[in-house]
Amino acid sequence: MGLAPVDRELTPTGFLQLTGHPLRWALLGELSRSDRTVRELTVQVAQPQNLVSYHLGKLRDARLVSARRSSADRRDAYYSVDLTRVGELLSATGGALHPGLRLALPPPRARSGAVRARVLFLCTGNSARSQIAEALLEHMSAGAIEARSAGSNPKPLHPNAVRVLRTRGIDISANRTKHLDEFVSERFDGVITLCDRVREVCPEFPSHSEPVHWSIPDPASEGSTNRASYPAFRRTADELETRIGFQLHLLTETATARRFTNAER
């Protein structure tokens, strides 16, 4: 029996039917770790492209997954999962069965201690996206996670990056932009590329995990003046704040695991 057309507001049973398919569940799992192209997803789930594209279409119809045209190759697209929507639907599905099953995700807590997770954010100019991400991660983890940022072709710090973070009580006006070569020999628990172009030239870093990619458009390109592009900077900061909120759960687990490993030595 085929899947009925997906309504924009999924019912609990519709959500279970949609995500209960093994391939769709596997695709959600892959996209929860990193934005990926269809070609990459076919390798990760070991299924033909036409089948992967079909099931991605079902997930897109339900607004669990979205696609953005690659800024590096306009013929390609990066897919990402809306973890906020997935979480809300999971919670509603449990609550529909019994109120005691409504999920409530605890806020991530970066524990204090000598071992801190280290994260490097990369984009092309290190003037906006990666600077915003670095500052947000440090702020949201209360400094318990060490964040750094760099670019493949550094440009001056964008005034809108300073402005949008100032509205969140964060001052990066004294930050400098850096080339990724400054960090190529350093070890990070996570390397996150924010630009499709920099992903193509990203070198290998000593790391505990493979690089993660978040396909985020350059907000500076969405207006001919700083005033015109500022709304795009607000959207970028909002998206990064959401993504970093979920990433914090993974990073705190990494720091905890390292702490236990070091204690056993």
Backbone hydrogen bonds in HBPLUS format (Angstrom, degrees):
<---DONOR---> <-ACCEPTOR-->    atom                        ^
c    i                          cat <-CA-CA->   ^        H-A-AA   ^      H-
h    n   atom  resd res      DA  || num        DHA   H-A  angle D-A-AA Bond
n    s   type  num  typ     dist DA aas  dist angle  dist       angle   num
A0015-PHE N   A0011-THR O   2.83 MM   4  6.08 154.1  1.89 157.9 165.0     1
A0016-LEU N   A0012-PRO O   3.01 MM   4  6.28 159.9  2.05 149.3 154.2     2
A0017-GLN N   A0013-THR O   2.89 MM   4  6.06 157.6  1.94 146.1 152.6     3
A0018-LEU N   A0014-GLY O   2.90 MM   4  6.00 154.8  1.96 143.6 150.7     4
A0019-THR N   A0015-PHE O   2.95 MM   4  6.07 178.8  1.95 156.7 157.1     5
A0020-GLY N   A0016-LEU O   2.82 MM   4  5.41 129.6  2.08 135.9 147.3     6
A0025-TRP N   A0021-HIS O   2.92 MM   4  6.10 160.3  1.96 162.6 169.2     7
A0026-ALA N   A0022-PRO O   2.98 MM   4  6.14 151.5  2.07 139.8 147.7     8
A0027-LEU N   A0023-LEU O   2.89 MM   4  6.16 153.9  1.96 148.8 155.7     9
A0028-LEU N   A0024-ARG O   2.99 MM   4  6.24 158.7  2.03 147.8 153.0    10
A0029-GLY N   A0025-TRP O   2.99 MM   4  6.23 152.5  2.06 143.7 151.6    11
A0030-GLU N   A0026-ALA O   2.98 MM   4  6.28 156.3  2.03 149.3 154.7    12
A0031-LEU N   A0027-LEU O   2.97 MM   4  6.17 163.9  1.99 151.9 156.4    13
A0032-SER N   A0028-LEU O   2.88 MM   4  5.99 129.3  2.14 140.2 153.2    14
A0033-ARG N   A0030-GLU O   3.16 MM   3  5.54 151.4  2.25 105.0 113.4    15
A0034-SER N   A0030-GLU O   3.29 MM   4  6.63 146.2  2.41 143.1 152.4    16
A0035-ASP N   A0213-HIS O   2.77 MM 178  5.38 164.8  1.79 164.3 161.7    17
A0036-ARG N   A0079-TYR O   3.14 MM  43  5.40 147.9  2.24 142.4 148.7    18
A0079-TYR N   A0036-ARG O   2.76 MM  43  5.40 173.0  1.77 145.9 147.9    19
A0041-LEU N   A0037-THR O   2.98 MM   4  6.28 157.4  2.03 149.9 156.6    20
A0042-THR N   A0038-VAL O   2.92 MM   4  6.19 152.6  2.00 155.0 161.4    21
A0043-VAL N   A0040-GLU O   3.16 MM   3  5.28 123.7  2.50  97.0 110.5    22
A0044-GLN N   A0040-GLU O   2.99 MM   4  6.30 161.6  2.03 151.7 157.0    23
A0045-VAL N   A0041-LEU O   2.95 MM   4  6.06 162.9  1.98 156.5 158.8    24
A0046-ALA N   A0042-THR O   2.92 MM   4  5.44 114.6  2.36 125.8 139.3    25
A0047-GLN N   A0042-THR O   3.25 MM   5  5.23 143.3  2.39 131.7 141.8    26
A0052-VAL N   A0048-PRO O   3.08 MM   4  6.38 162.6  2.11 154.9 160.3    27
A0053-SER N   A0049-GLN O   2.84 MM   4  5.98 167.2  1.86 157.8 161.2    28
A0054-TYR N   A0050-ASN O   3.07 MM   4  6.15 150.1  2.17 135.2 143.1    29
A0055-HIS N   A0051-LEU O   3.13 MM   4  6.41 166.1  2.15 152.6 154.8    30
A0056-LEU N   A0052-VAL O   2.89 MM   4  6.07 150.8  1.97 150.4 159.5    31
A0057-GLY N   A0053-SER O   2.97 MM   4  6.13 148.0  2.08 141.7 149.8    32
A0058-LYS N   A0054-TYR O   3.25 MM   4  6.69 145.6  2.38 141.5 149.9    33
A0059-LEU N   A0055-HIS O   3.12 MM   4  6.43 156.7  2.18 145.2 150.7    34
A0060-ARG N   A0056-LEU O   2.82 MM   4  6.06 147.1  1.93 148.1 158.0    35
A0061-ASP N   A0057-GLY O   2.91 MM   4  6.12 154.3  1.98 146.8 153.3    36
A0062-ALA N   A0058-LYS O   3.30 MM   4  6.54 141.2  2.46 137.0 146.0    37
A0064-LEU N   A0059-LEU O   3.01 MM   5  5.41 159.9  2.05 168.7 162.9    38
A0063-ARG N   A0060-ARG O   2.92 MM   3  4.85 159.0  1.96 105.2 111.6    39
A0082-ASP N   A0064-LEU O   2.82 MM  18  5.35 167.4  1.84 146.2 148.8    40
A0066-SER N   A0080-SER O   2.93 MM  14  5.55 158.2  1.98 155.8 163.0    41
A0080-SER N   A0066-SER O   2.94 MM  14  5.55 157.0  1.99 153.4 159.1    42
A0068-ARG N   A0078-TYR O   2.88 MM  10  5.32 152.2  1.95 146.3 155.4    43
A0078-TYR N   A0068-ARG O   2.79 MM  10  5.32 159.1  1.83 159.3 159.0    44
A0070-SER N   A0076-ASP O   2.98 MM   6  5.56 172.8  1.98 130.8 133.2    45
A0076-ASP N   A0073-ASP O   2.88 MM   3  5.62 167.3  1.89 127.8 132.2    46
A0086-VAL N   A0082-ASP O   3.02 MM   4  6.32 164.5  2.05 154.4 159.4    47
A0087-GLY N   A0083-LEU O   2.88 MM   4  5.93 160.3  1.92 143.2 148.7    48
A0088-GLU N   A0084-THR O   2.99 MM   4  6.25 155.8  2.05 147.2 153.7    49
A0089-LEU N   A0085-ARG O   2.96 MM   4  6.18 159.6  2.00 152.6 157.7    50
A0090-LEU N   A0086-VAL O   2.87 MM   4  6.10 155.9  1.93 151.2 158.3    51
A0091-SER N   A0087-GLY O   2.98 MM   4  6.15 159.6  2.02 147.1 152.4    52
A0092-ALA N   A0088-GLU O   2.92 MM   4  6.14 161.4  1.96 146.5 151.9    53
A0093-THR N   A0089-LEU O   2.86 MM   4  5.94 151.5  1.94 144.6 152.4    54
A0094-GLY N   A0090-LEU O   3.08 MM   4  6.34 162.2  2.12 149.4 152.9    55
A0095-GLY N   A0091-SER O   2.97 MM   4  6.17 164.3  1.99 151.3 156.2    56
A0096-ALA N   A0092-ALA O   2.91 MM   4  6.01 137.8  2.09 140.2 150.5    57
A0097-LEU N   A0094-GLY O   3.16 MM   3  5.45 135.0  2.38 102.8 114.0    58
A0098-HIS N   A0094-GLY O   3.11 MM   4  6.41 163.8  2.14 153.0 157.5    59
A0101-LEU N   A0098-HIS O   2.85 MM   3  5.46 165.0  1.88 123.8 128.9    60
A0102-ARG N   A0099-PRO O   3.30 MM   3  5.66 169.6  2.31 112.9 114.5    61
A0146-GLU N   A0117-ALA O   2.95 MM  29  6.23 150.9  2.04 169.7 169.4    62
A0189-ASP N   A0118-ARG O   2.74 MM  71  5.24 138.5  1.91 134.4 147.5    63
A0190-GLY N   A0118-ARG O   3.19 MM  72  6.62 136.5  2.39 153.6 158.5    64
A0119-VAL N   A0146-GLU O   2.89 MM  27  6.32 156.0  1.95 160.9 168.2    65
A0148-ARG N   A0119-VAL O   2.85 MM  29  6.24 143.7  1.98 156.0 167.2    66
A0120-LEU N   A0190-GLY O   2.92 MM  70  6.40 156.1  1.98 154.2 161.7    67
A0192-ILE N   A0120-LEU O   2.84 MM  72  6.20 166.1  1.86 163.7 168.5    68
A0121-PHE N   A0148-ARG O   2.85 MM  27  6.23 163.2  1.88 146.8 150.2    69
A0150-ALA N   A0121-PHE O   3.02 MM  29  6.56 142.8  2.16 157.8 168.9    70
A0122-LEU N   A0192-ILE O   2.93 MM  70  6.25 155.1  1.99 152.3 154.5    71
A0194-LEU N   A0122-LEU O   2.79 MM  72  5.97 165.2  1.82 175.9 175.5    72
A0123-CYS N   A0150-ALA O   3.23 MM  27  6.73 151.3  2.31 149.7 157.9    73
A0152-SER N   A0123-CYS O   3.27 MM  29  6.85 135.1  2.48 135.3 147.5    74
A0153-ASN N   A0124-THR O   2.71 MM  29  5.41 165.8  1.73 156.9 154.1    75
A0155-LYS N   A0125-GLY O   2.84 MM  30  4.89 152.4  1.91 138.9 132.7    76
A0158-HIS N   A0127-SER O   2.98 MM  31  5.30 172.4  1.99 133.7 135.3    77
A0132-ILE N   A0128-ALA O   2.85 MM   4  6.00 161.1  1.88 162.2 167.6    78
A0133-ALA N   A0129-ARG O   2.93 MM   4  6.17 162.2  1.96 151.1 156.3    79
A0134-GLU N   A0130-SER O   2.94 MM   4  6.01 161.5  1.98 142.9 147.9    80
A0135-ALA N   A0131-GLN O   3.12 MM   4  6.29 168.6  2.13 148.5 151.2    81
A0136-LEU N   A0132-ILE O   2.91 MM   4  6.08 159.9  1.95 151.4 157.6    82
A0137-LEU N   A0133-ALA O   2.95 MM   4  6.08 164.3  1.98 153.6 157.3    83
A0138-GLU N   A0134-GLU O   3.15 MM   4  6.36 167.7  2.17 150.9 154.2    84
A0139-HIS N   A0135-ALA O   2.96 MM   4  6.08 158.5  2.01 145.4 152.1    85
A0140-MET N   A0136-LEU O   2.73 MM   4  5.83 170.2  1.73 157.0 159.8    86
A0141-SER N   A0137-LEU O   3.02 MM   4  5.96 144.8  2.15 143.9 151.5    87
A0143-GLY N   A0138-GLU O   2.78 MM   5  4.81 147.9  1.88 155.4 158.3    88
A0142-ALA N   A0139-HIS O   3.07 MM   3  5.03 158.3  2.11 104.2 109.7    89
A0144-ALA N   A0141-SER O   2.98 MM   3  5.36 165.9  2.00 115.2 119.2    90
A0151-GLY N   A0178-LYS O   2.86 MM  27  6.22 146.8  1.97 148.5 157.8    91
A0180-LEU N   A0151-GLY O   2.94 MM  29  5.26 144.8  2.06 138.5 138.0    92
A0161-ALA N   A0158-HIS O   3.01 MM   3  5.41 136.0  2.21 108.8 120.6    93
A0162-VAL N   A0158-HIS O   3.40 MM   4  6.87 154.4  2.47 149.6 156.1    94
A0163-ARG N   A0159-PRO O   2.91 MM   4  6.15 158.1  1.95 145.2 151.9    95
A0164-VAL N   A0160-ASN O   2.85 MM   4  5.90 166.5  1.87 145.9 148.9    96
A0165-LEU N   A0161-ALA O   3.29 MM   4  6.30 153.7  2.37 139.1 145.3    97
A0166-ARG N   A0162-VAL O   3.01 MM   4  6.13 141.9  2.15 142.4 153.3    98
A0168-ARG N   A0165-LEU O   2.90 MM   3  5.11 146.5  2.01 103.5 114.3    99
A0170-ILE N   A0165-LEU O   2.97 MM   5  5.18 162.8  2.00 140.0 138.1   100
A0169-GLY N   A0166-ARG O   3.02 MM   3  4.93 160.7  2.06 106.0 108.8   101
A0175-ASN N   A0172-ILE O   2.91 MM   3  5.30 166.1  1.93 119.4 123.9   102
A0182-GLU N   A0179-HIS O   3.01 MM   3  5.90 164.7  2.04 125.9 129.8   103
A0183-PHE N   A0180-LEU O   3.05 MM   3  5.69 160.1  2.09 118.4 123.9   104
A0184-VAL N   A0181-ASP O   3.46 MM   3  5.11 160.5  2.50  96.7 102.0   105
A0186-GLU N   A0183-PHE O   2.94 MM   3  5.25 161.1  1.97 116.0 122.3   106
A0188-PHE N   A0206-PRO O   3.08 MM  18  6.62 149.4  2.18 157.6 164.4   107
A0212-VAL N   A0191-VAL O   2.84 MM  21  6.19 160.7  1.87 161.9 167.3   108
A0193-THR N   A0212-VAL O   2.85 MM  19  6.32 154.7  1.91 164.3 166.2   109
A0214-TRP N   A0193-THR O   2.81 MM  21  6.12 171.8  1.81 174.0 176.9   110
A0216-ILE N   A0194-LEU O   3.32 MM  22  5.67 160.0  2.36 134.3 138.9   111
A0199-ARG N   A0195-CYS O   3.14 MM   4  6.36 145.0  2.27 146.7 156.3   112
A0200-GLU N   A0197-ARG O   3.07 MM   3  5.45 135.6  2.27 105.0 116.0   113
A0201-VAL N   A0198-VAL O   3.11 MM   3  5.27 140.4  2.27 101.1 111.9   114
A0202-CYS N   A0198-VAL O   2.91 MM   4  5.78 109.0  2.43 146.4 163.4   115
A0221-SER N   A0218-ASP O   3.16 MM   3  5.71 156.8  2.22 114.7 121.0   116
A0222-GLU N   A0219-PRO O   3.21 MM   3  5.51 166.7  2.23 112.2 115.5   117
A0229-SER N   A0225-THR O   3.04 MM   4  6.29 149.9  2.14 150.3 158.1   118
A0230-TYR N   A0226-ASN O   3.11 MM   4  6.03 125.1  2.42 140.9 152.4   119
A0232-ALA N   A0229-SER O   2.96 MM   3  5.42 126.2  2.26 112.5 126.2   120
A0233-PHE N   A0229-SER O   3.24 MM   4  6.67 145.1  2.37 146.8 157.0   121
A0233-PHE N   A0230-TYR O   2.92 MM   3  4.98 121.7  2.27 100.0 115.7   122
A0234-ARG N   A0230-TYR O   3.04 MM   4  6.45 149.3  2.14 153.6 162.6   123
A0235-ARG N   A0231-PRO O   3.04 MM   4  6.38 158.4  2.08 147.6 152.8   124
A0236-THR N   A0232-ALA O   2.90 MM   4  6.10 156.1  1.96 145.1 152.1   125
A0237-ALA N   A0233-PHE O   2.93 MM   4  6.11 161.9  1.96 148.3 152.5   126
A0238-ASP N   A0234-ARG O   2.96 MM   4  6.17 155.7  2.02 147.6 154.5   127
A0239-GLU N   A0235-ARG O   2.91 MM   4  6.15 161.4  1.95 150.7 155.5   128
A0240-LEU N   A0236-THR O   2.90 MM   4  6.10 165.3  1.93 152.7 157.0   129
A0241-GLU N   A0237-ALA O   2.91 MM   4  5.99 155.3  1.98 143.2 150.4   130
A0242-THR N   A0238-ASP O   3.07 MM   4  6.34 155.5  2.13 147.2 152.8   131
A0243-ARG N   A0239-GLU O   2.96 MM   4  6.22 170.6  1.96 156.5 158.8   132
A0244-ILE N   A0240-LEU O   2.81 MM   4  5.86 164.9  1.83 153.3 158.0   133
A0245-GLY N   A0241-GLU O   3.01 MM   4  6.07 146.1  2.12 136.5 145.7   134
A0246-PHE N   A0242-THR O   3.34 MM   4  6.75 149.8  2.44 147.5 153.3   135
A0247-GLN N   A0243-ARG O   2.95 MM   4  6.21 156.8  2.00 147.2 154.8   136
A0248-LEU N   A0244-ILE O   2.85 MM   4  5.95 142.3  2.00 150.2 157.3   137
A0249-HIS N   A0246-PHE O   3.23 MM   3  5.78 138.2  2.41 109.9 118.4   138
A0250-LEU N   A0247-GLN O   3.01 MM   3  5.30 120.4  2.38 104.1 118.3   139
A0251-LEU N   A0247-GLN O   2.95 MM   4  6.25 160.8  1.99 156.1 162.3   140
A0252-THR N   A0248-LEU O   2.89 MM   4  5.99 160.9  1.93 153.9 157.3   141
A0253-GLU N   A0249-HIS O   3.32 MM   4  6.41 149.1  2.42 133.6 141.4   142
A0254-THR N   A0250-LEU O   3.03 MM   4  6.32 150.8  2.11 144.3 152.5   143
A0255-ALA N   A0251-LEU O   2.97 MM   4  6.26 160.8  2.01 150.4 154.6   144
A0256-THR N   A0252-THR O   2.99 MM   4  6.12 156.6  2.04 142.3 148.8   145
A0257-ALA N   A0253-GLU O   2.91 MM   4  6.11 159.7  1.95 149.0 154.4   146
A0258-ARG N   A0254-THR O   3.00 MM   4  6.24 159.6  2.04 151.2 156.3   147
A0259-ARG N   A0255-ALA O   2.97 MM   4  6.15 150.1  2.07 142.6 151.1   148
A0260-PHE N   A0256-THR O   3.04 MM   4  6.37 160.1  2.08 152.8 156.7   149
A0261-THR N   A0257-ALA O   2.98 MM   4  6.20 155.6  2.04 146.1 153.4   150
A0262-ASN N   A0258-ARG O   2.88 MM   4  6.07 162.5  1.91 151.9 155.8   151
A0263-ALA N   A0259-ARG O   3.00 MM   4  6.18 146.4  2.11 141.9 151.5   152
A0264-GLU N   A0260-PHE O   3.13 MM   4  6.34 136.6  2.33 140.6 150.6   153
A0264-GLU N   A0261-THR O   3.24 MM   3  5.30 132.5  2.48  95.2 107.4   154
A0265-ARG N   A0262-ASN O   3.26 MM   3  5.34 147.4  2.37  97.9 107.0   155
